[in-house]
Amino acid sequence: MKSKESVTLLLRQWRGGDEGALKELTPLVYHELRKRARRAFSNERAGHTLQPTALVHELFGRLVPVQVDWRDRSHFYALCSRMMRRILVDHARARATAKRDGELTRIELDDGAGAVAPRHEDLVSLDRALEELARRDPRKAELLDLQIFGGLSFREMEQVTGYSSSSLDRDLRFARSWLKSQLSADSTSQPRN
């Protein structure tokens, strides 16, 4: 497997118009993107209509025409995490609209230390809460997005954001606490069908 630097170089060549670079890049990042997509689906109910492979294929379909000046591999995965979130939320909304029975995609929040939030929250509520957090504190919302949907490690988040490990830890602890509180309040105020 090629090094992280090779991925960064291929990203830059691809953005420079080298279609051969995209062909060489795809197998290098595909496995990692599938791993991240599987992580996003790890707490989904059985029989979900969108699968990790389909998520990655849709991601590539949306990613290829986007014009981005890639800084590095971590920047690429950060953008991919945001796009995965949009795809999953769009899918959950479309499914909820079609069914009208309140069954929404569920996701489990992991605090990064192996402890798991005590209850599952639906993806649409999660998206609303992250949007609210983004209005209040864009930095913390971005970090949660990178961790929940992108599966980025602290090291990758350090590279993408430029924040120190201690700042990331502090901000993520606060953001996860706020998010759990917000989702808990949201679930008690909205009746389930």
C-alpha positions in Angstrom: 0.0 0.0 0.0 1.2 3.5 -0.8 2.1 6.0 1.9 -0.1 8.9 3.1 2.2 11.2 1.1 1.3 9.3 -2.1 -2.4 9.8 -1.5 -1.8 13.6 -1.0 0.3 13.8 -4.1 -2.4 11.9 -6.1 -5.1 14.2 -4.8 -3.2 17.2 -6.0 -2.5 15.6 -9.3 -6.1 14.7 -9.8 -7.2 18.3 -9.0 -4.5 19.5 -11.5 -6.4 17.6 -14.2 -4.6 14.3 -14.2 -7.3 11.7 -14.7 -4.8 8.9 -14.3 -4.2 10.1 -10.8 -7.9 9.6 -10.0 -7.7 6.0 -11.3 -4.6 5.4 -9.2 -6.1 7.1 -6.1 -9.4 5.3 -6.1 -8.2 1.9 -4.9 -6.0 3.6 -2.3 -8.8 5.4 -0.6 -11.7 3.1 -1.4 -10.8 0.6 1.4 -10.5 3.3 4.0 -13.8 5.0 2.9 -15.6 1.6 3.1 -14.2 1.1 6.6 -15.5 4.6 7.6 -18.9 3.8 6.0 -19.1 0.5 7.8 -18.4 2.4 11.0 -21.3 4.8 10.2 -23.5 1.7 9.8 -22.3 -0.2 12.8 -25.3 0.7 14.8 -27.9 0.6 12.1 -30.9 -1.7 12.2 -30.8 -4.8 10.1 -32.2 -4.5 6.6 -31.2 -0.8 6.1 -31.8 0.1 2.5 -28.5 1.9 2.1 -25.4 -0.2 2.6 -21.8 0.9 3.1 -20.7 0.0 -0.4 -23.6 2.0 -1.9 -22.8 4.9 0.4 -19.2 5.0 -0.8 -20.3 4.7 -4.5 -22.7 7.6 -4.0 -20.0 9.6 -2.2 -17.6 9.1 -5.2 -20.4 10.2 -7.5 -20.7 13.4 -5.6 -17.0 13.8 -5.0 -15.6 13.5 -8.5 -17.1 16.7 -9.9 -16.3 18.8 -6.8 -13.4 21.2 -7.3 -11.3 21.2 -4.1 -7.7 22.3 -3.6 -6.7 19.3 -1.5 -4.3 20.1 1.3 -3.6 16.5 2.2 -5.1 13.1 2.9 -6.8 14.2 6.1 -8.5 17.1 4.4 -9.8 14.6 1.8 -11.3 12.3 4.5 -12.7 15.3 6.4 -14.7 16.4 3.3 -15.7 12.8 2.7 -17.1 12.6 6.2 -19.2 15.7 5.7 -20.5 14.3 2.4 -21.3 11.0 4.0 -23.3 12.8 6.6 -25.3 14.7 4.0 -26.0 11.5 2.1 -27.1 9.6 5.2 -29.3 12.5 6.4 -30.9 12.9 2.9 -31.5 9.2 2.8 -33.1 9.1 6.3 -35.3 12.1 5.4 -36.5 10.5 2.2 -37.2 7.2 3.9 -39.2 9.0 6.7 -41.1 11.0 4.2 -41.9 7.8 2.1 -42.9 5.7 5.1 -44.5 8.4 7.3 -44.3 6.0 10.2 -41.6 7.7 12.2 -39.0 4.9 11.7 -35.8 6.8 11.2 -32.2 5.7 10.9 -30.5 5.2 14.3 -26.9 6.0 15.2 -25.0 5.4 18.4 -22.7 8.0 19.8 -19.3 6.8 20.9 -17.2 9.1 23.1 -14.0 7.9 21.5 -12.9 6.1 24.7 -15.0 3.0 24.1 -17.9 4.1 26.2 -21.2 4.3 24.3 -24.1 6.7 24.9 -26.8 4.9 26.8 -29.4 5.3 24.0 -29.7 5.5 20.2 -30.8 8.7 18.6 -32.2 9.1 15.1 -30.1 10.5 12.4 -32.4 13.4 11.5 -32.5 14.5 15.2 -28.7 14.2 15.3 -28.4 16.3 12.2 -30.7 19.0 13.6 -28.7 19.0 16.9 -25.4 19.3 15.0 -26.8 22.2 13.0 -27.8 23.9 16.2 -24.4 23.3 17.7 -22.8 24.7 14.5 -24.8 28.0 15.0 -23.6 28.2 18.6 -20.1 26.8 18.2 -19.0 25.9 14.6 -15.6 24.5 15.8 -17.2 21.9 18.2 -19.8 20.9 15.6 -17.1 20.4 13.0 -15.2 18.1 15.4 -18.2 16.0 16.2 -19.0 15.7 12.5 -15.4 14.6 11.8 -15.6 12.0 14.6 -19.1 10.7 14.1 -19.4 10.6 10.4 -15.8 10.5 9.3 -14.3 8.3 12.0 -11.3 10.5 12.0 -8.8 9.8 14.8 -7.4 12.5 17.0 -4.3 12.6 14.9 -6.2 13.1 11.7 -8.4 15.8 13.4 -5.2 17.5 14.5 -4.0 17.5 10.9 -7.3 18.7 9.4 -8.0 21.4 12.0 -4.6 22.4 13.3 -5.9 22.1 16.9 -3.8 20.4 19.7 -4.7 17.1 21.1 -5.6 18.6 24.5 -7.9 21.2 22.7 -9.6 18.5 20.7 -10.1 16.4 23.8 -11.6 19.3 25.8 -13.8 20.5 22.9 -15.1 17.0 22.0 -15.9 16.2 25.7 -18.0 19.4 25.9 -19.6 18.9 22.5 -20.6 15.2 23.2 -22.1 16.2 26.5 -24.0 19.1 24.9 -25.2 16.8 22.1 -26.3 14.0 24.4 -28.2 16.6 26.5 -29.8 18.1 23.3 -30.8 14.8 21.9 -32.2 13.6 25.2 -34.3 16.8 25.5 -35.4 16.4 21.9 -36.5 12.8 22.4 -38.6 13.7 25.4 -40.3 16.6 23.7 -41.2 14.9 20.4 -43.7 12.0 20.5 -42.6 8.8 18.7 -45.1 7.0 16.3 
